[in-house]
Amino acid sequence: MKPLIVANWKCNPTTLREAKALFNTVKNTGAVICPPFVYLSALRTTGAQDCFWKDSGAYTGEISPLMLKNMGVKYVIIGHSERRKHFKETDETIERKLKAALRSGLKPILCIDKISQIPKGIKNWKLKIGNLIVAYEPLFAIGTGKPYPMAKAQKMNQEIKRILGDDSPVLYGGSVNPQNARDYIRKAGFNGLVVGNASLRPQEFIDIVKNIC
Ligand code: PGA
């Protein structure tokens, strides 16, 4: 399987013009681009950064998984550590979002920094669990410029696969750059990468994609 590269733009850029320019430069990489919600309809990307756990209703400010699905979105990041930290998302709310995303036929990218964040009994859920993608994102490495040591990352990858099955795609995220991207795939055995900061610098992002091929 070709490695899955996910660009997490987070709360950037601040104008549609910049978003379009960035997207046009990287759209041929085949990566899943996750822009802020407000740019989704203009860019028609296949990824989003979050979703709510209900399909519709009186929930001011929320974006539902069904809305994303109906916009042509295929992948959605769930439980990113920044959502846990700044918006007090908990294992419980993240589990609800995860189930809702699966129910809507989206492929959720569940971000974890420890094994206990994989919901207990997930393999018995009566949902299309084959659509689940896990992203191992150690807190230590996110946005810090300090990539996680390769051997430790590889161990976590193996541990996650031991729980969810060898066929479960596991991505690595945390200070990925053009120099280390290839090793996370080839040496540590990840099935893809989540790229934050570097995804806002088009040449760097293109180099990451090139270097893993
Ligand atoms: P980073 O972010 O590449 O800037 O470390 C990764 C992420 O938050 O998914």
Residues whose N, C-alpha, C, O or C-beta is under 5 A from the ligand:
A	BS01	PGA	N8 A141 I142 G143 T144 G173 G174 S175 V176 V194 V195 G196 N197 A198
